[in-house]
Amino acid sequence: MGIFDFLKKKEPERHFDPTNITIRDLGKGYIFEYAIETWTVTALFEYDWGDDYFTREFVIKNGTTEKFLHLEDDGGLVVTLSEKIKLRKLGETVCDYIDENQKPPKKIDFEGTRYFLDEKSPGFCKELDASEWEELISYDYLDEDEQKTLCIEQYGEDEFEVTKGIIISELAVSNILPVADTY
């Protein structure tokens, strides 16, 4: 180390191998390809489910469409690609059940598919840059083949957000490129 080396700007360390960027390395501003389309990560959310168990969700856009890429690693990586839908799209029966019981039913028929409640998880969520966590209960549904997903997130007593999606292979996301100033 030379006498003036301390004046040199220290280059930030990469948190990944630039020759082998995987879906686990995604960050805000990253670009990747999925289903012959180019997607950009526009936001990153973190979920805290307690007991040091966290999951991540990326808001992604391809120019016209916004979707969510959710990563859950509970011994094996599960990647879900989903999009928002209105609660009322689940039908009058589901909406009435939620109004009467303050929670969704155990089975939901939607767009010709029957979804079964797989997991009810209380936790907290925040955008990565935000300081405040928001409390939620996530009701996660799977179809019989465990390939289609439906998720109802409850915030407070009366606010519900719904997403429908599919489970994809992590290898379906390819050609991942980081933002120039983050590597």
Phi, psi and omega in degrees: 000126179279169183295329181261005181298332181291342178278341180290141178290126179287128179285138179295144180280141176284142178264010181209167175277113184296345178269354182213064180282129181245175179300332179291342181268356185307147176211174181299132180093349180294152179241141177208172178246139174214130177053047176060027175230151178264131183238148177239136176281118183256343178201158182226125179245147177241138178245132177249114183259009180088165181053039179057031177251119183235149171232163181235149176224131180252132171274125183235148179225146176246019181108316181241334187242140174249132178224178180233134178246111185253130179247127178229121181242095179243056184097342176202141185283127174245123182247123179243131175252122185220170177219153181288145170224160178284144178304320183296341178293340179285350175104161183296323181298315181292316180298317178296320179299316180296317178300321183280330188244354182059022174202157180282162180287170181282337178230141178224129173262122183214127179050044176078009180238138174264125179253140180245137178299121182259325186201139172243120187230113172281144180188198181225153182220146173202152171290143189306322182279347183280158179260336184265135174268148177243131182281142179208166168237126180255125175254111184254127182244150174231150173281178184300325181275357181056040176244330178258143182236155173219132182228129175243117177256128180254124176246120184068205182271330191238002183254123181232137173239137185236138172228147172242148183197190178223154174271129181240163175283142177299336179284349177289340176266120186223176179049050181284127179236128179283168173290141186304321185273002180255003176232000000 
